[in-house]
Amino acid sequence: MTAPNRIQSLLTAWVNRVQELEDALWTLLQAMTIDAATFDLLDKIGALVGESRNGRSDTDYRAAVRIRIRANRSQGRSTDLLDIATLACTLSTPTITEYQPAAWLVDMPNLSGAASVVYILGRSKAAGTTGLVSYTTTSATPLILDSLSGGVVAPGKLDSISGGVVTPGIMSAGITV
């Protein structure tokens, strides 16, 4: 065997082993994405970003983890809030309207899980701003987060934010700090 053939054989054997290792690492990496993760691995990803499962299915929890990741990366800009609202509204397109000097309104049609989304938007907004989240729901018993007390206001109960009564259909929640 000539020297070039020996070198080629040595390199071929080494490259094949490296390729096997790369294939194994890619398989592991792909299994650790939010889209592919299930059960315990998804719980670990959620714990890393600060989102607990709270009995949700993998599909619902995966969506909540995505929202939490976007909220964690928020710098309080209106585009950040709109990105969070867009992740939360899977059936419609939310909008954001800014008011001067430092207020905003996020409108989210067909929203489910409103209380947690309102809370996350409140934590993601810029300091010193105030906002209102308006949303519609098809749920018979929608819940709304009262940002003043941190509690949830049930339908038919007095909403301390606006002073109105919360009813199924169009809801709103104010967010101030």
Summary of the structure (lengths in Angstrom):
residues: 177
radius of gyration: 23.7
end to end distance: 78.1
largest distance: 90.4
contacts: 489
relative contact order: 0.09
helix: 44%
strand: 19%
